């Protein structure tokens, strides 16, 4: 399917050779990063440039850092990614200039349908049908069939000069504007505009940010 209607059965690295290659490449680079001596600054910068789709000048990423693909991540200049951040970048993650991510921020592009019938599907494509014949009237799945789950994805974008507080989780499809602060421990489930402060689970705008 094209990206607009992208949906692939998983686990991606087991069933899709292209994804397996992407995941393996990122894992190898991250392994090297996490085993660097602190003095190996030039090597670290080289590996980050190899990992990301783009990383701007004077942007710093503290380790450990984790991601799925790496090449789907683009970060502007002068930004700061603190230690322990995790990016599930099956789709694009764009971070602007001079933006701060505090420790243990999680940015998620990977998604799955909420409905169990849509999320859990037979491995064998020939067994799928519109009537869900492998599910009885009581909602029980036929245990003689092997199942897997459906993967979907949505991009995430964070604007310029924003600050994402520690332990924040940003969910698939979210855009956060410029000059915006997200309070620590928030879960961002929908778009947050520019020039505001938002906190909570789910994150809600509490006031303007001048």
N, C-alpha and C positions, 0 to 999 in steps of 0.2 A: 504494500500500500504506500501511497505518497505520504509525506510528512503530515499533511493536514488530517489524514485519517489513519495515521500510523498505529498499528497494533500488531504485535508479534508474540507468539507463544514463547514461554520461557522454561527454564533459565536460559537467558540469551547466550551465555558463553558455552552452553552445552548443545544448543540446537542451531546456532547461527555462526558460521565460521568467521564472517566479517566482524561480528561483535566479539567473538573469542579473541581475535587478533588485537582489537582495540583494548580490551580489558587486560590482556597479557602485556601489551606494550606499556600501559599505564602502571601496572603492578611492578614491572621491572624497574621503571624509573623511580617510583616511590620507594621501592626497596633500597635503591642506591641513595636516595635523599635521606632516608631515615637512618642510614648507617654512616653518614658522613661525620668526620671530625669537625667540631665547630670552627676550626681554623681554615677549612676548605671552602672559603667563601666563593672563589671564582668557579669552582666545580658546582657548587649549589646553584649559582646563577645560570650556568650552562644547562644544568638538568631542568630547571624551571622553564627555561626557554624551549627546551626540547619537549617538555610535558604539555605546556599550554598552547592554545591557538594563538594567543597574544598576551604578553605581559609588558606593561609600560615602564618607562624609565623611573628609577627610584621607587618602584613598588617592592615591598618586602613581604615575604611569606615565611612565617615561623613554622618550625617543625615540631611535632609531626603534622602532616597534612595528608588527606586521603581524597581520592576521586576515582570515578569509574573509567573515564576516557581521557580526560585532560585536554585534548585538542578542541573540545567543545567549549572551553573556558577562555574568556577574553577579559583581561583586567587592564584598566587604564593606568595612567601615570600617577606616581605619588601615593598609591593606596597601600593599606596595611592589613594583612590577613594574619591574625594572631594564631597561637598554637592550638592544635586540636580541631581545626575546622574540617568538615567533611562535605564534599560536593558530589551528589549523585547526578552526574552530568550526561545522562543519556540524551538530553537535548541541550540547547545552548544556555550557558550562564554568562551573562554580561555584567560586569561591574565597572562603574565609571571611574573618573579621576578623583584622587584625594578622599576616597571612601575607606572607612574603617570597619573591619569585622573583628569583634572581640573573640575571646576564647570559646571554642566548642560550638561555633555557629554551624548549623547544618542547612545546606541548600539542596532542595530535592526537585529534580525534573521527572524522575521515574514515577509512574503512577499505575494504578490498576482499577478496573471497574468496581464500583461498590456492590452491585448486584452479584450474588454468588453464581447465578446462572450465566452471567456474562464473564465473570472472572475465572471460573473453573470450567475448563473445556477438555474434551477427549484429546489425547495426543494424536490419535488417528483422525485426520481431517475428514475422512469419509463417514465418520460416525456423527458428525455435526449435522444438525438440521434445525429448521425454524421452530419445530414443535418440541424440542428438547426431549426426544423420545427416550433418552437414557436417564430421565428423571421421572419418578412415578408421581401419582396424584398427591402423595403426602410430602413431596419434596425430597425424597430419598434418591441418591445417586446410585446407579448400577455399579456395584463394587467389582464386577468382573472386567470393567473397562479401566485402562490406565489414563489418568488425568494429568493436566498441567495447568498453569495459570497464564492469563493474558497480560502482557505488558503494554502500557501506553506511555506517552511522555508529553510534557509541555515545557516551554522555555521559561527561564527566570531572568529578570533584569533588575539591577540595582543601580540607581543613578549616581550623579556626581556629588561629592562632599557629604555623603550620608554616613550614618553611624549605626551599626547593627550591634546591639548589646549581647553580652555573653549568654550562651546556651539558647539563643533564639533559633527557632526552626522556621524556615521559609518553604512553603509548599509549592507544588507544581503550578505553573501558569501565572505566578505572581509578578507584578511590576511594582517596584518601590521607587518613588520619585527622587528628585534632587533635594539636598539640604534637609533630609528627613532623618529623624532619630527613632529607632525601634528599641523599646525598653528591654532590659535583660530578661530572659526566660519567656519571651513572647512566642506565640505561634501565629505566623502570618499566613492567613488562609485566602486573602483576597488583596487586590491592588490597594496600595497606600499612596496618596498623592504627594506632591512635592511640598516642602516647607511646613511640615507638621511633625508632631511627636505622637507616636502610637505605642500602646502597651497592652499586654494582656493576652489571654487565650480564649477566643481568638483576639488578635490585635485590633484595637479600635483607636481612632484618633481622639486624643484628649485635648489638644490645643495646637495652635499655630506655633511654628518655630521661626523666630526672626533671626 
